[in-house]
Amino acid sequence: MRKQPFSVLALLTTVGTISLASCNKENETQPAQVEQAQDAKAEEAYPGQTGAAKAGTWGGESITYQEINGEKVYEGDILLTAEQVAASEGQNRPSSAGRTTGRWPSAVVYYTIDAALPSQSRVTSAISHWQANSPVRFVQRTTQSNYVTFRVGSGCSSNIGMVGGRQYINLASGCTTGNTIHEIGHALGLFHEQTRTDRDNYVNILTQNIQSGYEGNFTKYSALGYGGTDYGVLDFGSIMMYGSFSFSSNGQPTITKKDGSTFNIQRTGLSAGDKSGIDAMY
């Protein structure tokens, strides 16, 4: 039986990624605008903080990112490792020989939960949701060398794909179960939906309304040097997609559909497109 189309399969030289989605209502009230702006705002490594744009390379291509508190932050909530990014100031990118592609072998993610993390049910609920809706399995870590630790953070953030060794999903107190599902998506290798290379066929990016310092959250991954291929059509309801008012500086939309209508952010669970794409990826 033919599977439903899915959104993005971004095949990086070091990380396999995919970003996906389904549909939401066209219009929203002011309270909805505030709520979805807060949902997107929570998904930052360091809410309210920005850093100077830095140039580097990833997979042999040029990229830009922000350095905040010593960490390399991409798209607000994605943390790049030093091995993934070699600063352009005369450094050589470490050899990729023997490195993983960023996908978790056999679709198994080993994990631990830091004892200091409050409201651990948001983690277990998010894991249960992924297991009920994807082929990915989550197993508590014993002695495995590659694993994720859920811990307290300043905001919500994650590495992109499996980076090797211990990596973190950081969760502040305001990070909900939906935000946790989103961050797990990054750890599995998902980018944000609005960074598709073909997104201009489906949306308008209103740069004049984007908060200063957050413009990079709306940049196509291809423009940052990532190689990839988009499959299917952009899916507005993906748990990896921003809403129309995400990171707005003035209450006006930052993203609209091509006809000018707005759409809500979705942080309830995986969309039909998310499920189909993850199934194809893993």
N, C-alpha and C positions, 0 to 999 in steps of 0.2 A: 504494500500500500504506500502511495506517495506521501511523504512527510510534508508538513506545513513549511512554507518558506521561512527562512530566518534571515536576520539582518546582516551581520558583519562577521567575516572570518578573516581576521588580520593576522597573517602568518609572518611574524617577525623572525629575523635570523636567530634571535636568542629566546624569544618567547612566543608561543602560539596563543593568539587571542581571538576573542569573538564578542561582539556586542549586539544585543537583540531587543525585541519589544512586542505589544498589542495595542488596543485603542482606548482612549478616554473621552470624556465629554468635552465639547468645544468651548463652552463659556464657563466662567467662574465668578463668584462674588469676591468682594474685598477680603472677607475672612479666609476664603480659600487661597487667595493670593498670599496672604501672610503665612498661612499654614505650610504651603508648599515651599515658600522661600525659606522657612525655618528648616524644613526637611532637607533641602539641598545644603543649607548653611551648616547643618550638623556634620555633613560629610566633608569635613576638612581636617587635615592633620593638625593644623593650628588655627582655630577659628579667630578671625579678626586680625591675623598676622600675615603679612606678605614679606617677601624677600626680593633681593635684586635678581633680575633674570640672569642666568648663567648659560654659557654655551658649552656644549659637550658633544660626545659621540655615543651612539648606541647602535650596535650591529653594523658598524662601519658608516653610519649616517649621522649627519648633524642634527642635534636636537637642542631645545631650550627648556630650562626648568628653573624653579626657584630654590634657593638655599635658605632654609628657615631653621634656626636652632641647630645648625650643623647637619641637617638632613636635606636630601634632594627630593623636592616635592613636585610632582607632575599632576596636572589636572585637579589640584586641590587636595585630593585624598589618596593619591597613589605615591608610594615611597619607592624611589629607585635606589638600588645599592651602588656602592662605589665601583663594584665590578661591572654593573650595567652601564654606568656613565663614567667615561674617562674625560676629565676636564680638558679643555682645549689648550691649556697653558703648558704646552710642551710635553704632556704626559702621553704615554702609549696605552691604548686600550688593552687590558689583559687578554691573553689568548683564550679563545672559546673552546679549545680542544677539550673534549670530555665533559663539557657542560650539558645540562639538560635543555630541552626545547621549551621548558616552562610549563609543560603539562605534567600532572601528577601520574606517575606510572601506575598502570592497572586501575586508574580512576579512584585511587585510595589516598585520602588525606589523613595523615596522622596528626593528632592535636593534643594540646594540654590547655587547661584553663587555670590561670593564675589564681591562687587562693584569695588574693586581695581584691579581685574583681567583684564588684557588687552586682546584684540582679543577674546572676548567672543563667537564669531561665531564658533570658533573651538569646543567649548563645545556644543553649540546648534546643530551644524552639526553632532557631534559624537552621541549625544542623538538621533537625527533624524535617523541616520544610524542604531542604535541598535533597535529602535522602528519599523523600516521598515523591519528588518531582524530577529526578535526574538519576543517571546511572552512577553518580559519584557516591562513594561510601566514606564515612568519617569514622576513624578508629582511634581510640585513646592511645597515645604514644607510650611505649615502654622503653625500648632502647634504640628506636629508629633514629637515624641521623638527620633526616629531612622531615621537618614538622612545623606546624603553626602553633603559636601560643597566643591565646586571647588574654589581653591584659588591659589595665587602666591606661587611658591616653588623654591627651588634651582635647582631642576631637575624635572623629571616626576616620581611620586610615588603614591602608594595607599595602603590601608589596603587590606587584603584578605577576601572576603566575608563581610557580615554584622556583625559588631562587637558589636553593641549596642550603643545607644547615637549618638552623633555627630561624624562623621569621615570625613576624608579629602581626596580629590584627588588633589595633588599638581602639578602645571604646571608652569614650567619656560617659558620664552619667546620663547625658541627654541622648545617647545613641540607642535607638529603639531596636526591636526585633527586625523590623523592615530595613533599617540602616545596616544591621548586622548581616542580613541576607545579601545586601548590596556589596558590603566589604568582602564577604566570602566570595562573591562573584569576581572581584578583582584578584583575590588569591588564586582562583581557578584559571585566571588569564583573561578576564573580560575588561575591555575598555568602556568608556562612556559612549552611549549611542550617538550623541550629537557630534562626535568626532569622525564619523564615517566620511570617506572621501566623496561620496555621492550625495551628501546631506543637502546640498544646495538645490537639488531637484525636489526636495520635500519641505524644506524650512527656510525661513529668513532669519539670519542672525543680526540682531539690532545692536550693533556694537556701541552706539551712543548711549544705551541704557545700562551697560554692564559696569559694575563697580570697578573702580580703578584697581589694578593689580590682579584682577581675575579674568582678564581677556584670554589668557592661555587656556582656560577651562573650555573654551569654545573653538579652539583651533583644530583643524582637521589633523588626524594623525599623520597623513601623508605630507602635510606641510611642515611637520616636525621631523621628517626623515624616515618615518616608518613605512616599510613596504607592506602591502596587503591587498586583499581583494574583497569587495563588497558583494554579498549574495542576497537575493530577495529585495524587499522594499523596506524602507525605514519604518520601524514599528514604534508608534508614539507611547505605548504603554509599558515599555520595558522597565524593569526595576533598575536598569543601568542608565536610563534616560533622564535628563533634567526636565523640569517643567517650564512653562512659558515665562515664569517670573523668577526663576532661579538666578541669584546673584544680581538682582536688579538694583540700580543705584537710586532710582526715582519712582518706584512703583509701577513703571511701565514695563511691558514685556521685553525680555531679552531674546526669546525665540518665539516665532509664530509659524503656523502652517503657511503654505504659499498663498492661500487666499486671505491671509491676515488674521485668521481666527486663532484663539489660544487653546491650550490644553493643560491638563493637570499633571503634576508629578505623581508617580505611582510607587509607593513603598510598602505595599501589602504583601506581595509575593511574586514569584516568577510568572511571566506572561506565557501564553502559548508559544510565542516565538522564542522566548528564552529557553523553554523546555526543548523545543526542536533543535535549536542551535547547540545547546550543551550536549544533547544526545549525539549529534553529529560530530562534535568535538571529542567526546570521550567514549 
